[in-house]
Amino acid sequence: MKRLKYEKLGVPEMTIEKNILMKNNVLVKARYSLTLVQSKIFIVMLYKLQKDEKRGMSCSLPRKELQRLISSNDSKTILGIKELLTQLMDQRIYFKEEINGGKNSVWGQYNLINGFEYNDKTDVFTIACSERVYDLLMSYLEIGYTPVNLSVYLSLKNPNAQRMYDLLRLWSNSKKIIRYDVEELKELLMLEDKYKNYADFKRYVLNSSKKALNETGVFEIDFKENKTGRKVTSIDFHVKDLDDRVYFKKNLNEENKDIPEKPQNPSESFFIPNEDVFTKGTIILFKKDFKDYDFKEEYLQDAFYDAMAALFEKDDVEKIKHNGYKYFKTTLLEKIDYYFKKDYERLMWENSGK
């Protein structure tokens, strides 16, 4: 696998590998509009909440940690941080719910955060997440998620590029060409009233986001405009996502070799946990798509059966047929990431001697 040039971001590689938010796809596709610093605080809050779920719907952020997210010296003071968090309390997030079999939809409106407090003895801010956001954050396995590398996300210098990171990474695992309608993008970014002229939207949102994402070293992005008549109505994003979707590997140069790694070479006979669930066509696709995985590994079998159960429950079927294979494939890749992380953390705990 190509080694990414993470040093461009100025963050140690192992730190990058650990700072991963499994962002619920409903959150990814939500509508919200934040300033750069608000966006940084929000994403770090989500990460902290998910990392330490025992704390419930609030997370603690030392003032020094918040200051690292803030560029303006005036806002780095206690008063300045309080003002930023007060402004964040006033921001809203909108979730789209499909009804009537997808024929109609309803947007729901919620707070991003419910409140905050500051302890001057510990110099720590505690931020309370809204219940709706928290519930979605913690249910990412049931709904599906997009892995967000915080070190890449926080390196981006404008909030539109951060949102485009989410919206492109949502599909980059399964699609090389990702199409969005122009009006859909404006709606998701809440820019409907800001860029009436498409040329301005292209210059200040599309081109600037493309430049920012390409400069991270973990994307190769270009886009093509599609027109209806003379009007640009949709965008085809050609995306090479060079970042891993499994982040929790031990460095091969480290002494501990017991951390599981995604197999790179297929075994002599390709093992399938349960061949009977495939049709003749889908078993061919499965062998092609997952030829580099050794499903004799326990964590891969867990991922396989979890993805299989998700498809069967969703479509009420007992076979993986062609029309359901794409969902199975995407779900299985996500489950592999999840169980790989889980297995890694177990081994790290055992090797720590605790």
C-alpha positions as CSV (number, residue, x, y, z in Angstrom):
1,M,0.0,0.0,0.0
2,K,1.3,3.5,-0.8
3,R,2.7,5.2,2.2
4,L,1.0,8.6,2.7
5,K,3.0,11.7,3.3
6,Y,1.4,12.5,6.6
7,E,4.4,14.6,7.6
8,K,3.0,17.3,5.4
9,L,0.3,17.8,8.1
10,G,3.0,18.2,10.8
11,V,1.5,15.4,12.9
12,P,3.2,12.1,14.0
13,E,2.0,9.0,12.1
14,M,0.9,7.0,15.1
15,T,-1.1,10.0,16.4
16,I,-2.9,10.2,13.1
17,E,-3.7,6.5,13.2
18,K,-5.4,6.8,16.6
19,N,-7.4,10.0,16.0
20,I,-10.3,8.5,14.0
21,L,-13.9,9.5,14.4
22,M,-16.4,7.0,13.1
23,K,-18.9,9.6,11.9
24,N,-22.5,8.4,11.5
25,N,-23.5,8.9,7.9
26,V,-26.6,10.8,9.0
27,L,-24.3,13.3,10.6
28,V,-22.2,13.4,7.4
29,K,-25.3,14.2,5.3
30,A,-26.8,16.7,7.8
31,R,-27.0,20.4,7.0
32,Y,-25.0,22.8,9.1
33,S,-22.9,25.9,8.5
34,L,-20.1,26.6,10.9
35,T,-17.1,28.9,11.0
36,L,-13.7,27.2,10.9
37,V,-13.1,27.3,14.6
38,Q,-16.7,26.2,15.4
39,S,-16.2,23.3,13.0
40,K,-12.9,22.3,14.7
41,I,-14.5,22.4,18.2
42,F,-17.5,20.4,17.0
43,I,-15.5,17.6,15.4
44,V,-13.1,17.3,18.4
45,M,-16.1,17.2,20.7
46,L,-17.6,14.3,18.7
47,Y,-14.3,12.4,18.8
48,K,-14.0,12.8,22.5
49,L,-17.5,11.7,23.1
50,Q,-17.1,8.6,21.0
51,K,-13.8,7.7,22.4
52,D,-15.0,7.9,26.0
53,E,-18.6,6.8,25.8
54,K,-18.7,6.1,29.6
55,R,-18.9,9.9,30.2
56,G,-22.2,10.2,28.5
57,M,-23.3,13.3,26.6
58,S,-20.6,15.6,27.8
59,C,-16.9,15.9,27.2
60,S,-14.0,17.7,28.9
61,L,-11.6,19.9,27.0
62,P,-8.7,21.6,28.8
63,R,-8.4,25.3,27.9
64,K,-4.9,24.6,26.3
65,E,-6.4,22.0,24.0
66,L,-9.1,24.4,22.9
67,Q,-6.5,27.1,22.3
68,R,-4.7,24.9,19.8
69,L,-7.9,24.9,17.7
70,I,-8.2,28.7,17.7
71,S,-6.1,31.0,15.6
72,S,-7.2,34.4,16.9
73,N,-5.3,35.4,20.1
74,D,-8.3,37.4,21.3
75,S,-10.4,34.2,21.3
76,K,-7.8,32.2,23.2
77,T,-8.7,33.8,26.5
78,I,-11.2,32.3,28.9
79,L,-13.7,35.0,27.9
80,G,-13.0,34.5,24.2
81,I,-13.5,30.7,24.5
82,K,-16.8,31.3,26.4
83,E,-18.0,33.5,23.6
84,L,-17.1,30.9,20.9
85,L,-19.0,28.2,22.8
86,T,-22.0,30.5,23.3
87,Q,-22.0,31.1,19.5
88,L,-21.8,27.3,19.0
89,M,-24.9,26.9,21.2
90,D,-26.8,29.1,18.8
91,Q,-25.9,27.0,15.8
92,R,-28.3,24.4,14.5
93,I,-28.0,21.1,12.7
94,Y,-30.6,19.8,10.3
95,F,-31.3,16.1,9.6
96,K,-33.1,14.8,6.6
97,E,-35.7,12.0,7.1
98,E,-37.2,10.3,4.1
99,I,-40.9,9.4,4.2
100,N,-43.4,7.8,1.9
101,G,-40.8,5.3,0.7
102,G,-38.3,8.0,-0.2
103,K,-40.8,10.1,-2.2
104,N,-40.8,12.9,0.3
105,S,-38.5,14.1,3.1
106,V,-38.6,16.1,6.3
107,W,-35.8,18.2,7.7
108,G,-35.5,18.1,11.5
109,Q,-33.8,20.9,13.4
110,Y,-31.7,20.4,16.6
111,N,-29.0,22.2,18.7
112,L,-25.4,21.2,18.1
113,I,-24.6,21.6,21.8
114,N,-26.8,22.1,24.8
115,G,-24.4,24.1,27.0
116,F,-21.0,24.3,28.6
117,E,-19.3,25.1,31.9
118,Y,-15.8,26.2,32.9
119,N,-13.9,25.0,36.0
120,D,-11.3,27.6,36.9
121,K,-9.6,25.2,39.4
122,T,-8.9,22.6,36.7
123,D,-8.9,25.1,33.8
124,V,-11.2,22.7,31.9
125,F,-14.3,23.3,29.8
126,T,-17.1,20.7,29.8
127,I,-19.3,20.8,26.7
128,A,-22.7,19.1,26.7
129,C,-23.8,17.6,23.4
130,S,-27.4,17.6,22.3
131,E,-29.2,14.3,22.8
132,R,-30.1,13.9,19.2
133,V,-26.5,14.4,18.0
134,Y,-25.2,12.1,20.7
135,D,-27.6,9.3,19.8
136,L,-26.6,9.5,16.2
137,L,-22.9,9.6,17.1
138,M,-23.1,6.5,19.1
139,S,-25.3,4.5,16.7
140,Y,-22.9,4.6,13.8
141,L,-22.6,0.9,13.5
142,E,-26.3,0.4,13.0
143,I,-26.7,3.1,10.4
144,G,-23.3,3.2,8.7
145,Y,-20.3,5.5,9.1
146,T,-17.6,7.4,7.4
147,P,-14.1,7.3,9.0
148,V,-12.8,10.8,9.6
149,N,-9.1,11.3,10.2
150,L,-9.0,14.2,12.6
151,S,-5.4,15.1,11.7
152,V,-6.4,15.5,8.1
153,Y,-9.7,17.2,8.9
154,L,-8.1,19.7,11.3
155,S,-5.4,20.6,8.8
156,L,-8.0,22.0,6.4
157,K,-8.2,25.8,6.6
158,N,-11.7,26.4,5.5
159,P,-15.0,24.9,6.7
160,N,-16.3,24.2,3.2
161,A,-13.3,22.0,2.5
162,Q,-14.0,20.1,5.8
163,R,-17.6,19.5,4.7
164,M,-16.4,18.4,1.2
165,Y,-14.0,16.0,3.0
166,D,-17.0,14.4,4.7
167,L,-19.2,14.3,1.6
168,L,-16.6,12.8,-0.7
169,R,-15.2,10.4,1.8
170,L,-18.8,9.1,2.4
171,W,-18.6,7.4,-1.1
172,S,-14.8,7.2,-1.8
173,N,-14.6,3.7,-0.5
174,S,-17.0,2.4,-3.1
175,K,-17.0,4.9,-6.0
176,K,-14.3,6.5,-8.1
177,I,-16.7,9.0,-9.5
178,I,-19.0,10.7,-7.1
179,R,-21.9,12.8,-8.4
180,Y,-23.7,15.5,-6.5
181,D,-26.3,17.9,-7.8
182,V,-25.2,21.5,-7.5
183,E,-28.4,22.4,-5.6
184,E,-27.9,19.4,-3.3
185,L,-24.4,20.5,-2.4
186,K,-25.5,24.1,-1.7
187,E,-28.3,22.7,0.5
188,L,-25.9,20.4,2.5
189,L,-23.4,23.3,2.9
190,M,-26.2,25.7,3.6
191,L,-25.0,28.1,0.9
192,E,-28.3,28.4,-1.1
193,D,-28.5,32.2,-0.5
194,K,-24.8,32.9,-0.6
195,Y,-23.7,31.9,-4.1
196,K,-26.5,32.7,-6.5
197,N,-23.9,32.8,-9.3
198,Y,-22.5,29.4,-10.1
199,A,-19.1,30.9,-11.1
200,D,-18.7,32.2,-7.6
201,F,-19.7,28.8,-6.1
202,K,-17.2,27.1,-8.3
203,R,-14.4,29.5,-7.4
204,Y,-14.9,29.9,-3.7
205,V,-16.3,26.4,-2.8
206,L,-15.4,23.8,-5.4
207,N,-12.0,25.0,-6.6
208,S,-10.9,26.1,-3.1
209,S,-12.0,22.8,-1.6
210,K,-10.3,20.7,-4.3
211,K,-7.1,22.6,-3.8
212,A,-7.2,22.2,0.0
213,L,-8.0,18.5,-0.1
214,N,-5.3,17.8,-2.7
215,E,-2.7,19.6,-0.6
216,T,-3.2,17.2,2.3
217,G,-1.5,14.5,0.3
218,V,-4.2,12.0,1.0
219,F,-6.5,12.9,-1.9
220,E,-6.3,13.3,-5.7
221,I,-9.4,15.1,-6.7
222,D,-10.7,16.6,-9.9
223,F,-14.2,17.3,-11.0
224,K,-16.3,17.6,-14.2
225,E,-19.4,19.7,-14.7
226,N,-22.6,18.3,-16.1
227,K,-25.0,20.7,-17.9
228,T,-28.7,20.8,-18.6
229,G,-28.8,23.2,-21.5
230,R,-26.4,25.9,-20.5
231,K,-26.8,25.5,-16.8
232,V,-24.4,23.4,-14.7
233,T,-26.7,21.1,-12.7
234,S,-24.4,18.4,-11.3
235,I,-20.8,17.7,-10.6
236,D,-18.8,14.5,-11.1
237,F,-16.0,14.3,-8.6
238,H,-13.2,12.0,-9.7
239,V,-11.7,11.0,-6.3
240,K,-8.6,8.9,-5.4
241,D,-8.8,8.5,-1.6
242,L,-5.2,7.6,-0.7
243,D,-5.9,7.4,3.0
244,D,-6.4,4.1,4.8
245,R,-9.8,3.1,6.0
246,V,-8.1,0.9,8.6
247,Y,-6.0,3.1,10.8
248,F,-5.1,0.9,13.7
249,K,-2.1,-1.0,12.5
250,K,1.1,-1.2,14.5
251,N,4.1,0.1,12.7
252,L,6.0,-2.8,11.1
253,N,9.2,-1.5,12.4
254,E,8.1,-1.7,16.0
255,E,9.1,-4.6,18.2
256,N,5.7,-5.9,18.9
257,K,4.6,-8.0,15.9
258,D,1.4,-9.4,17.4
259,I,-0.9,-6.7,16.2
260,P,-3.1,-8.1,13.5
261,E,-2.7,-6.7,10.0
262,K,-4.9,-6.8,7.0
263,P,-3.6,-9.7,4.9
264,Q,-1.9,-8.6,1.7
265,N,-1.4,-12.0,0.0
266,P,-4.3,-14.4,-0.6
267,S,-4.1,-17.9,0.8
268,E,-3.6,-20.8,-1.6
269,S,-7.3,-21.7,-1.3
270,F,-9.6,-18.7,-0.8
271,F,-11.6,-19.4,2.4
272,I,-15.2,-18.2,2.6
273,P,-17.0,-18.4,6.0
274,N,-20.3,-19.4,4.4
275,E,-20.4,-20.1,0.6
276,D,-24.0,-21.1,0.7
277,V,-25.3,-17.5,1.2
278,F,-24.0,-16.4,-2.2
279,T,-25.5,-17.0,-5.7
280,K,-23.2,-18.2,-8.5
281,G,-22.8,-14.6,-9.6
282,T,-22.1,-12.9,-6.3
283,I,-19.6,-15.5,-5.2
284,I,-17.5,-14.5,-8.2
285,L,-17.7,-10.8,-7.2
286,F,-16.9,-11.6,-3.6
287,K,-13.7,-13.6,-4.6
288,K,-12.6,-10.8,-6.8
289,D,-13.3,-7.9,-4.3
290,F,-11.9,-9.7,-1.2
291,K,-9.1,-11.8,-2.7
292,D,-6.5,-10.2,-0.4
293,Y,-8.4,-11.0,2.8
294,D,-7.9,-14.2,4.8
295,F,-11.3,-14.9,6.2
296,K,-9.8,-17.6,8.5
297,E,-9.0,-14.6,10.7
298,E,-11.5,-14.4,13.5
299,Y,-12.1,-10.7,13.3
300,L,-12.8,-11.0,9.5
301,Q,-15.3,-13.8,10.2
302,D,-17.0,-11.5,12.7
303,A,-17.2,-8.8,10.1
304,F,-18.5,-11.2,7.5
305,Y,-21.4,-12.5,9.5
306,D,-22.3,-9.0,10.8
307,A,-22.5,-7.7,7.3
308,M,-24.4,-10.7,6.1
309,A,-27.0,-10.2,8.9
310,A,-27.3,-6.5,8.1
311,L,-28.2,-7.3,4.5
312,F,-30.6,-10.1,5.3
313,E,-32.4,-7.9,7.8
314,K,-32.5,-4.9,5.5
315,D,-33.9,-6.8,2.4
316,D,-35.6,-9.7,4.2
317,V,-33.6,-12.2,2.1
318,E,-31.6,-15.4,2.8
319,K,-29.2,-15.1,-0.1
320,I,-26.7,-12.4,-1.2
321,K,-28.0,-11.6,-4.7
322,H,-26.7,-9.2,-7.3
323,N,-29.0,-6.4,-6.3
324,G,-27.9,-6.6,-2.7
325,Y,-24.2,-7.3,-3.2
326,K,-23.1,-3.6,-3.3
327,Y,-24.7,-3.0,0.1
328,F,-23.1,-6.2,1.5
329,K,-19.7,-5.2,0.1
330,T,-19.8,-1.6,1.5
331,T,-21.1,-2.9,4.9
332,L,-18.5,-5.6,5.1
333,L,-15.6,-3.1,4.5
334,E,-17.0,-0.9,7.3
335,K,-17.3,-3.9,9.6
336,I,-13.8,-5.0,8.8
337,D,-12.6,-1.6,9.9
338,Y,-14.6,-1.8,13.1
339,Y,-13.5,-5.3,14.1
340,F,-9.9,-4.6,13.1
341,K,-9.9,-1.7,15.5
342,K,-11.5,-3.7,18.2
343,D,-9.0,-6.5,17.8
344,Y,-6.1,-4.1,17.8
345,E,-7.3,-2.4,21.0
346,R,-7.7,-5.8,22.7
347,L,-4.1,-6.7,21.8
348,M,-2.7,-3.4,22.8
349,W,-4.5,-3.8,26.2
350,E,-3.1,-7.3,26.7
351,N,0.4,-6.2,25.7
352,S,0.4,-3.2,28.1
353,G,0.5,-5.6,31.1
354,K,-2.5,-4.1,32.7
